[in-house]
Amino acid sequence: MTKQELYDFVLNYFEQTMPSPDTELHYDSPYQLIVAVLLSAQCTDVRVNKITPAFFSRFPSPQALAKASQSEVYELIKSCSYPNNKAKHLIGMAQMLINDFNGKIPDNFDDLQKLPGIGRKSANVLAAIIFKEPRIAVDTHVFRVANRIGLTDNSKTPLQTEQELMKYIPEDKRLKAHHWLILHGRYTCTARNPKCDKCGLTDVCKYFKAQHKGDK
């Protein structure tokens, strides 16, 4: 099986099993999504979704958040990971939106990465979800799944993984593929004890074949 045939097989499987994938973060506007994405770094979406209702009630706009004190924000987000850093980033992000981008989320990928707390992965998420740009965000789930299946050839960095996925996944499937790989990693191809018995990719999966090399 060629690399492109492997990709075609995997993408077809996901198309059949997850025809309408989407982010599990709860949001009603681009501002709410950028807050949720910033909070989600090294934190579960479930935890973020418990934090954001009260947060958005207190800070319903970038304008409100830009005027907040770090202690105010910290109290609302202290149950997530790295709350001190995230509180600082959230306020800085809101202030930059007001001062540099007229209070709106920038639609330029490079500008997104200028926002405090928004790295390449988060910028890819925002560009894909808000602006429908054909991008692939590589988080720990995508990095693990791509390497395990064999979509990437032992990529050492998220950027290498992103570049290889972008090479083989057609533009019209990238928005879905971004969610497919994350959700597959979150619920099936988990870091510990992957649920191979519930996966339809075992016939082509490099990891599964290696684990069952001696089986008959």
C-alpha positions in Angstrom: 0.0 0.0 0.0 1.4 3.4 -1.0 1.3 6.3 1.4 -1.5 8.0 -0.7 -3.5 4.7 -0.6 -3.1 4.6 3.2 -4.3 8.2 3.5 -7.3 7.4 1.2 -8.2 4.4 3.3 -8.0 6.3 6.6 -9.9 9.3 5.3 -12.6 7.1 3.8 -13.0 5.3 7.1 -13.4 8.5 9.0 -15.8 9.9 6.4 -18.0 6.9 7.0 -17.8 6.7 10.8 -17.7 10.5 11.6 -19.4 12.3 8.7 -19.9 15.6 10.6 -17.1 16.0 13.1 -16.7 19.3 15.1 -14.9 20.8 18.0 -16.2 19.8 21.4 -15.5 23.3 22.8 -18.7 25.3 23.5 -18.8 28.8 21.9 -21.2 31.2 20.3 -18.8 33.7 18.7 -15.2 34.0 17.5 -14.3 35.8 20.7 -15.7 32.9 22.8 -13.8 30.4 20.7 -10.5 32.1 21.1 -11.0 32.2 24.9 -11.9 28.5 24.9 -9.0 27.6 22.7 -6.5 29.5 24.9 -7.9 27.8 28.0 -7.8 24.4 26.4 -4.0 24.2 26.2 -3.0 21.2 28.2 -6.5 21.0 29.6 -9.5 19.0 28.6 -12.4 20.4 26.6 -14.7 19.1 29.3 -13.0 21.2 32.0 -12.9 24.3 29.7 -16.7 23.9 29.0 -17.3 24.0 32.8 -15.3 27.2 33.1 -16.5 29.3 30.2 -20.2 29.9 31.0 -19.3 32.0 34.1 -16.4 33.5 32.3 -18.5 34.7 29.4 -21.1 36.0 31.8 -18.5 38.2 33.5 -16.5 39.1 30.4 -18.9 38.9 27.4 -16.6 40.8 25.0 -12.9 41.6 24.4 -13.7 45.1 25.7 -14.8 43.8 29.1 -11.9 41.4 29.3 -9.3 44.0 28.4 -10.2 46.0 31.5 -10.1 43.0 33.9 -7.5 42.4 36.6 -5.5 39.3 36.6 -6.9 38.3 39.9 -10.5 38.5 38.6 -9.7 36.3 35.6 -7.7 33.9 37.8 -10.6 33.3 40.1 -12.8 32.2 37.2 -10.3 29.9 35.5 -8.3 28.6 38.5 -9.6 25.0 38.0 -7.8 24.8 34.6 -4.1 24.1 34.0 -1.7 27.0 34.4 -4.3 29.6 35.4 -1.8 32.3 36.3 -0.2 32.3 32.8 -3.6 31.9 31.1 -5.1 34.8 33.0 -2.2 37.0 31.9 -2.6 35.8 28.3 -6.3 36.3 28.2 -6.1 39.9 29.3 -3.2 40.6 26.9 -5.1 38.9 24.1 -8.1 41.0 24.7 -6.1 44.2 24.9 -4.3 43.4 21.6 -7.6 42.7 19.9 -8.8 46.2 21.0 -5.6 48.1 20.3 -4.4 46.4 17.1 -7.4 44.7 15.5 -10.5 46.9 16.2 -11.8 44.3 18.7 -12.1 41.6 16.1 -10.3 38.2 15.7 -7.7 38.8 12.9 -8.3 36.6 9.8 -4.6 36.5 9.0 -2.7 33.4 10.2 0.5 35.4 11.2 -1.6 38.0 13.1 -3.3 35.2 15.0 0.0 34.0 16.3 0.9 37.5 17.6 -1.9 37.2 20.2 -0.7 36.3 23.7 -1.2 32.6 24.4 -1.9 31.7 20.8 0.8 29.5 19.2 0.9 27.8 15.8 -1.4 25.0 16.9 -4.1 27.3 18.4 -3.8 29.6 15.4 -4.4 26.6 13.1 -7.5 25.7 15.1 -8.9 29.3 14.9 -8.1 29.7 11.2 -9.8 26.4 10.4 -12.9 26.8 12.5 -13.6 30.5 12.2 -12.3 31.3 8.8 -12.6 27.8 7.2 -9.0 27.8 6.1 -7.8 24.3 5.0 -5.4 23.8 7.9 -4.4 20.9 10.2 -3.8 21.7 13.9 -1.4 19.2 15.5 -2.0 18.7 19.2 -0.9 15.7 21.2 -3.8 13.5 19.9 -3.0 14.3 16.2 0.7 13.8 16.7 0.2 10.4 18.4 -2.5 9.1 16.0 -0.6 10.2 12.8 2.6 8.4 14.0 0.8 5.3 15.2 -1.2 4.7 12.0 1.8 5.5 9.8 0.4 8.6 8.2 3.7 10.2 9.2 7.1 8.6 9.1 8.2 9.0 12.7 7.8 12.8 12.7 9.8 14.3 15.6 7.9 17.6 15.9 4.3 18.9 15.5 5.4 21.0 12.6 6.8 18.0 10.7 3.6 16.2 11.4 1.5 19.1 10.1 3.6 19.5 7.0 3.2 15.8 6.1 -0.5 15.7 6.8 -1.0 18.9 4.7 1.0 17.2 1.8 -1.3 14.2 1.6 -4.7 15.3 2.8 -6.7 17.1 0.1 -7.7 20.7 0.8 -11.4 19.9 0.8 -11.0 17.3 3.6 -8.6 19.1 5.9 -11.2 20.8 8.0 -12.8 17.5 8.8 -9.5 15.7 9.1 -8.4 18.1 11.8 -11.3 17.0 13.9 -11.2 13.3 12.8 -7.7 12.8 14.1 -8.3 14.7 17.4 -11.5 12.7 18.2 -10.0 9.4 17.2 -7.1 10.1 19.5 -9.3 11.3 22.3 -11.7 8.3 22.3 -10.2 5.4 20.4 -6.5 5.7 19.9 -5.8 6.8 23.4 -2.3 7.4 24.8 -2.7 4.5 27.3 -4.6 1.3 26.4 -5.8 2.3 22.9 -9.1 0.6 22.0 -7.8 -1.3 19.0 -10.7 -3.8 19.4 -13.1 -0.9 18.5 -11.0 0.6 15.7 -11.6 -0.1 12.0 -8.1 0.9 11.0 -6.2 -2.1 12.4 -5.7 -3.6 8.9 -3.5 -0.7 8.0 -2.3 0.6 11.3 1.5 0.4 11.8 1.1 0.4 15.6 -1.4 -2.4 15.7 0.7 -4.6 13.3 3.8 -4.1 15.5 1.9 -5.0 18.7 0.6 -8.2 17.1 3.6 -9.2 15.1 3.8 -12.7 16.5 0.1 -13.4 16.4 -1.2 -16.0 14.0 
